[in-house]
Amino acid sequence: MTSKYIEDTFAELEAQVSGIESDMDSLVSDYLSDFAIDDTTLKNISDNYSLANKSDRVFDDAYKTFIAAFLIFLGKKIIDGVTMTIADFSSKGIKPVGNEVKLAGKMIGFVEGKIVKGGYLDQLGRMGVLRQKFHDYIIKSVSTGQKFNLFMRNVHPLFKSGDKESMLASYYRRYAYDSVAQAMNIVALYIADERGLTHFLYEGGLVKDSRPFCRAHAGGIYTRTDAKRFDGIYWKGKIPDLPFLVAVGGYNCMHSINWLANE
């Protein structure tokens, strides 16, 4: 059940991010149209450097206009997933601890339906990596007097997917999508630790690009000893520095850990 929720949520998030790409691309285009050009070339002048140093405004406007709404949507999906995880334990006769939803909210910086300033979701929406990449590219383009049409052509793939996925889409795919499954797995592990559970089902189906590790292990029942062994195995797409019981198969994995009641 939790794996199906993760799969459905990924699809919803992809649709949301596609909309963000379009909105962000429009904001970026409007901002870049103010740069001074000499015929077809970006001018290497102080006004362009001054404008380049205001690139953060694009992201700040995006946050207020449409990113915050996306973060609230994401926060609700995470909390709903955690609630579903708790219900799943209860259905198996395993008593939840009682403070799981509150802990999850603090973990992601989402309390009473609001984004906590400086919390995980807030920082996610600030897009620090993209901000820096965008700013650095503009400065380099101005300093080298790049052709304006080439400048624009190279900027758009940062924010709008074409033949390849945009950097913006890749950013949210890595950090937003996985936060849903990881929050659910963290809460599940918390309950399992508190209740002394030892066995789990590696739950979820397979798709055409499922990793070999998932193909080999999906549907199997394993122990905590197995989980420690999986921590020591490398496979492509595995998330470094996160335990298997949280990261499962790796980036964008739609499998989940389904803890089983002790017999």
Order of alpha helices (4+ residues) and beta strands (2+ residues): alpha-beta-beta-alpha-alpha-alpha-alpha-beta-beta-alpha-alpha-alpha-alpha-alpha-beta-alpha-beta-alpha-alpha-beta
